[in-house]
Amino acid sequence: MFCIVYSDIFQALSFYDRAASFVYGLRFDVATISLFLGVFIMILFLPYPKKSTFIKVCAVCLSIFAFVMILMLSADFFIFLKLSAI
């Protein structure tokens, strides 16, 4: 979002500065992913009577959220590459 809004500022930056900003953004993304997926991972370790069904449901939810997060991160990556080529 910042690359689009402030495209004139990002064009003035060197490749190293763009890469550093991407790494810092990636660090934020990883923290956000950990926050959202960590809830499902913690729920998996809670004791439940019918654990096999519950684990399957949590594993499916975890997989869906992980897939959506990967799609969002790859979209961020391709937008960054496209904007850095401009």
C-alpha positions as CSV (number, residue, x, y, z in Angstrom):
1,M,0.0,0.0,0.0
2,F,2.8,2.4,0.9
3,C,4.5,1.6,-2.4
4,I,1.4,2.6,-4.4
5,V,0.6,5.7,-2.3
6,Y,4.1,7.0,-2.1
7,S,5.4,5.7,-5.5
8,D,7.4,8.9,-6.1
9,I,9.3,8.4,-2.9
10,F,10.0,4.7,-3.6
11,Q,11.4,5.5,-7.0
12,A,14.0,7.7,-5.4
13,L,15.2,4.9,-3.2
14,S,18.1,2.5,-4.0
15,F,17.6,-1.2,-4.4
16,Y,19.1,-1.8,-1.0
17,D,16.6,0.6,0.7
18,R,13.7,-1.1,-1.2
19,A,14.9,-4.5,-0.1
20,A,15.3,-3.4,3.5
21,S,11.7,-2.0,3.5
22,F,10.5,-5.3,2.1
23,V,12.3,-7.2,4.8
24,Y,10.8,-5.0,7.5
25,G,7.3,-5.5,5.9
26,L,7.9,-9.2,5.8
27,R,8.8,-9.2,9.5
28,F,5.5,-7.5,10.2
29,D,3.7,-10.1,8.0
30,V,5.3,-13.0,9.8
31,A,4.2,-11.5,13.2
32,T,0.6,-11.1,11.9
33,I,0.6,-14.7,10.5
34,S,1.8,-16.0,13.8
35,L,-0.9,-14.1,15.6
36,F,-3.7,-15.5,13.5
37,L,-2.4,-19.1,13.0
38,G,-1.1,-19.4,16.6
39,V,-4.7,-19.4,17.9
40,F,-5.4,-22.6,15.9
41,I,-2.1,-24.2,16.9
42,M,-2.8,-23.5,20.6
43,I,-6.3,-24.9,20.3
44,L,-4.9,-28.1,18.9
45,F,-3.1,-28.8,22.2
46,L,-6.2,-28.5,24.4
47,P,-7.7,-31.7,25.8
48,Y,-11.0,-32.8,24.2
49,P,-12.9,-36.1,24.5
50,K,-13.3,-36.7,20.7
51,K,-9.9,-35.4,19.9
52,S,-9.6,-37.0,16.4
53,T,-12.6,-35.1,14.9
54,F,-11.5,-31.9,16.6
55,I,-8.0,-32.2,15.4
56,K,-9.2,-32.7,11.8
57,V,-11.4,-29.6,12.0
58,C,-8.6,-27.5,13.4
59,A,-6.1,-28.9,10.9
60,V,-8.5,-28.0,8.0
61,C,-9.0,-24.5,9.4
62,L,-5.2,-24.1,9.9
63,S,-4.6,-25.2,6.4
64,I,-7.1,-22.8,4.9
65,F,-5.8,-19.9,6.9
66,A,-2.2,-20.8,5.9
67,F,-3.2,-21.0,2.3
68,V,-5.0,-17.6,2.4
69,M,-2.0,-16.0,4.2
70,I,0.4,-17.4,1.6
71,L,-1.7,-16.0,-1.2
72,M,-1.8,-12.6,0.5
73,L,2.0,-12.6,1.0
74,S,2.7,-13.7,-2.6
75,A,0.4,-10.9,-3.8
76,D,2.5,-8.4,-1.7
77,F,5.7,-9.8,-3.1
78,F,4.5,-9.5,-6.8
79,I,3.2,-6.0,-6.2
80,F,6.6,-5.1,-4.7
81,L,8.4,-6.5,-7.7
82,K,6.2,-4.7,-10.1
83,L,6.5,-1.4,-8.4
84,S,10.3,-1.8,-8.1
85,A,10.5,-2.4,-11.9
86,I,8.7,0.9,-12.6
